Amino acid sequence: MPEDRGSLSSRRALLAAAAGGAAALAASAAMPLSTLAHDTDDLALNTDNPTTATTSISNVTTGSTGFEASSTGGAGSVSWSITESPFFVPADDGPYTGVFGFSPAGPDANTVGVGVWGDSDDYGVLGTGNVGVSGTGNIGVIGASTSDQAGIQAFGNTASSLALDVYGKVRFNRSGRATVAKHKSSIKVSLPGTTSSSRVFAVISSNRSGRWVRAAVPTTGSFTVYLNASVSSSTYVSWFVLN
């Protein structure tokens, strides 16, 4: 006996539903992951990802980057802290920290560990705030120039403001002490970088009655300190060179 029309219609519906499900499964397999349902344990793009504990990324491949972010208009990465950080002791020394970078020491004399590295054709690192940049360590801050410009520049807010304020001793490698020999009245000091436009300041550092520095004359690579008369014994002259 032929099947009735109702049975045929039900069977066709089941077959159509099965075919539709297979097509949907195939389509979902071809879709990019971003279009699939989001797993709440994964980071989601274009939205906030609230967490209750530290989120970390570990890369065990030597020489490769652990995390990278870039932007076509704004900052590549922005971070800030609204609670105290456990990385700082004592607690009043930077407990609220937007960015914390750490590196172990370099493995040999030719390498150094760098906690944070900033690079740009303009400013590599920019700090703003009540204190723009603060550095502590065996050497608090190092500034080195790769051109003939200054390694460190200091600007006062106005013409009457301090540009540089130093507490403690100051050491300059373009200062020193020379000895005027007995029966001599001058001493020539070699100093690379000295030019005829340099400013040389000199003073006798030995107690020699009636003797003083008459002139300090710079030239290319050196300068000469002249006394008003020869000395009866060797005499120290302290000097300092600007420019």
Secondary structure, DSSP 8 states (H G I E B T S, - for coil): ----HHHHHHHHHHHHHHHHHHHHHHHHHHS-GGGS---TTS--TTS----SS-------STTS-S-----SSS-S-----SS--TT-SSTTSS-S-S--------SSTT----S-----SS-S----SSSS----SSSS-----SSSS-SS----SSTTS-S----S----TTEEEEEE-TT--EEEEE-TT--TT-EEEEEE-S--TT--EEEEEEETTEEEEEESS--SS-EEEEEEEE-
